Amino acid sequence: MADCTHDCSSCGEKCEKRDFHVALNPASKVKKVIGIVSGKGGVGKSLVTSLLASKVNKDGFKTAILDADITGPSIPESFGVGSERATTIEGQDLLNPVVTDSGIQLMSMNFLLQNETDPVIWRGPVIAGAVKQFWTDVVWKDVDFMFVDMPPGTGDVPLTVFQSLPIDGIIIVSSPQQLVRVIVEKAVNMANMMNIPILGLVENMSYVKCPDCGKEITVFGKSNIDKIAADFNIPVLARLPMEEKTSRLVDEGDVESVEMPEIDQAAKKVESLLEK
């Protein structure tokens, strides 16, 4: 139906419940899929995705990142592989992911462009189709945790990911400003409508630590994350500081070298899904 909310539990229609998930190719194996989402851009989804994949990888799990931000990919640069190109498997219509120094498997639109600065000027359905193909046409090798770096908002791509991939949970990324409450609420409501589990919230750019006295300076004002979390009954998994060293390492393509203990709790939450 045109006005379907995809929430079958509250629907009075007599239609059959449909499974829109698309299958991996037989050569791939992915155990758990985690979406990193936000209702707006610029809050640091790609950073959180990169930090989580790196930390979980360091903890001994095999990780991968599916960069679903087709028109604005930043994952390749963060890992220093922006000049790499995906290779095809001989005799098959399948692609190998690009692999980082520590073994994290990546697939991003930039790996398919002749020049990494070429714009992707596509309409929504075509972009959504590309994301689906990143799931079906890439050979993901024995992945324990795949992190999906979503574009902002609640449009075609998030809907495609939620419907087509077997999402085991999402992490919502926010920043301290008051206006973010509305943005978080949009992401929460979409996840609930799609019956997607919410693992928790990560607040990025939460504070700056003074290098002299260690005092935490709230550049964007007092955080509202605890109130938001309580209202929606969602745990706060991390408050990430703004750090010059982190920014520099990411800009240098060395995000895997970032040491940020604040992300550890979020990583443990993700890892617990496989332990169960």
N, C-alpha and C positions, 0 to 999 in steps of 0.2 A: 504494500500500500504506500501511496505517496507520502502520507503523514505518519508513517511508522517511526516510533521512537527507539526501536530495537530493544526495548525493555519488555520482554515477554511476560515477566512476572506481574505486570500491572496492566496487561492488555486484555481487552474483552473480545477480541476477534478470534475466530475459529481457525485461523490459518496455521499451517504446520511451522514449527520452529526450524529455521534453516541454519545450517552451519556454513559460514562463508570462508572458513579457513582454507588457505591454499597449502598444498603439500610441498615439503622440501623435495629436491631431487634425491634419488636413492644414494648418491655419493656423499651427501651431507648428513651431519648429525649435530643437533643443537638441543641441549637439555632444558635450559631456562631462558626466557626472553623478558627483558626488563625495559620498559619505556621511560625515557627521561623527557618530561613535558613541562610546559608552562603556557599560560594564556597570552603571554606577550613576549616580544623579542628583547634581547639585550640584558637578560638577567643571568646568563651564564650556563645555559643548558649544556653547551658543548664542553665547557670546562668541567662541569660536574660529571658528564659522561666520560671524559678522558681520565679524570682522577679516579673514578670508580673502577673503570676497566683496568687501569694500571695497578691500583691497590689490590683488587681481587686477583689479578694475575700474579702479583708478588706473593699473595697468600697461597699460591700453589694451584689455582684453578686456571683452566684454559679459557681465555676471554676473546670476545670479538665485538666490533662496533659496526652497526649498519647505520650509515649516515643518511637519514631520511630527509635532511634539509637540502633538497635537490638544487634549489636556486641560490642558496647561500652556504655552501659547505665550508667548514673551517677545521674539521677533524684532520685532514691530511697535513696541513701546515703545523698543527699542534704537535704532531708526531714526527715532523721532519721528513715526510715522504710526499710532499706536494708535487715533486717532479716525476714520481713513479706513475706507471700506467698499468692497468689490469691486463693480464694475459689470458688468452683463450686456451682451452684444453683441446689438443689436436684431435680432430675427428668428432668433436662434440660442440654443441651450442651452449657451452658453459664457460664460466670465468673463474679464474683463481683470484682470491682476495690478495691484496697487498699485505705483507706481514712486517711488523715493526721489529726493531732490534731485540725486544724482549719476547717476541712471539705472539703479540696481539694481532688478530686478523681484522683487516679493515676493508670496507667497500664504500666508496663515495663517488659521486658524479664526476668529481675532478679527475678520477683515474680513467675516465672514458673520453675526456675532452682532448683535442689536439693541443690546446694551450689552456693552462689552468685558469687564465683570466677570461676565457671565452664565456659570455653570458649564456645562461639557459633560459630561452624565451619560449616557454611552453605554457599551455593552459593546464588547469587543475587536473583533469582526468588523465592527461598524458604523464604528468608528474607522479600521480598516484600509481599509474601503471609501472613506471620505472622503479618505484619503491618495492612493488610486488615482485618485480624481476630480480631485484637485489636479494630477495629472500629465496626465490625459486631457481635462479639461473647462476648462482654463485656456489662453488663447492666449499662449504664451511666444514672444516675438518675437526671433528671431535670437540666441539665447543661446549663448555660447561655453562657459561653465561654470555649471552649476547645482549649488548646494550644498544638500544635504538635511540639515536639522537634525533628528536622530532623538531620540525619547524614550529614556530609559534602559532598559537591560535587553536581553533577547533574546527578547521576546514577539511578539505579533501584528504590530505595526507594523514593526519591523526585518525580520521574515520577509517581510512583504508588500513592503516596499521592495526587499529583495534579490531577490525572485522576480519582481516586476512591472516594476521600472525597470531600464534597462540601465546598471547601476552600473559605472563604469570604475575605481573604487578607493575605499577608505575611509581616513579618518584617525581614529585612536583617541586620545581625550583622557583624560588621567589626572591625578592629583595626587600629591604626593610621599609620602604615607603608605604604610607597608609593606603594609597590607591591600589596597591597590589592585592588587597583583600578581595576586590571584585574579580581580579584576574584569577586568583587562586580558586575562588568559588566557581568560576566558569569551568576550570579544569576538573575540579571535584565533581561537579554536576555531570559533565560529559562522561567521566569514568563511571559514575554510578549508573547512568543511563545505559552504558554499554556493558555493565556488570564486570568491570575491570577492577581488581583489588588495588587499593592505594597503600603502598608500603610506608609512606611518610613524606615529610617536607624537608627540603634543604634550603636554608636561607643563605644566599651568596651575598658578598659585599657587606657582611653584617657589621664589621667594624675594622678600624685600623689600629694596630698596636704600636704605641709610641716606642721607638727604638731606644730611648734613654731611660724612661721610668717604667715602661711596660703597661701603662694605662691604656685601656681600650677606649678608643674615640669613635663614637657613633656618627659618622659623617652624614648619613642620611636621616638622622634623628632616631628617637627611641623605637626599638623593634616592636612590631605587633604580632610576631610569629607565634608566641605562646597563646595569645587570645584566639588567633585564627585556628591553631591546632586544636584547642579545647572546644571551640564551637563546632568543628567538624569531626571531632574524636579521632584525630590523626596524630601520630607521634612526630615530634621534631627530631630528625635524624642527624642534623649537622647545622652549625652556624659557621660559615667559612669567612675568614678574614680577607681583607684586601692587602696583598703583599707585593712589594716590588720584585722580590726574587722570583715569586711564582709567575708574575707577568713576564719577566725577562726570559725565564726558561720556556714558557709557552711560545713566546715570540721567536725564540731560537729553535723551535721544533723539538724541544727536549722535555715534554710534559711528563715522560716516564721517570724523570729524575726528581720530580717535585715530591718533597716530603711534607705532607700536611696531615698531622694526626687527627685533625678535626673531622676528616672524612671516614675515619675508621668505623664508627658506629653504623654509618650508612652501609659500608661494605659488609659488615657483619650481618646486618639485616638481610641483605641480598644473599649472602652465602648460606644463611639459615634455610632458605628455600630448597636448596639441594640437600642439606642435611636431613630435612624432613622426608 
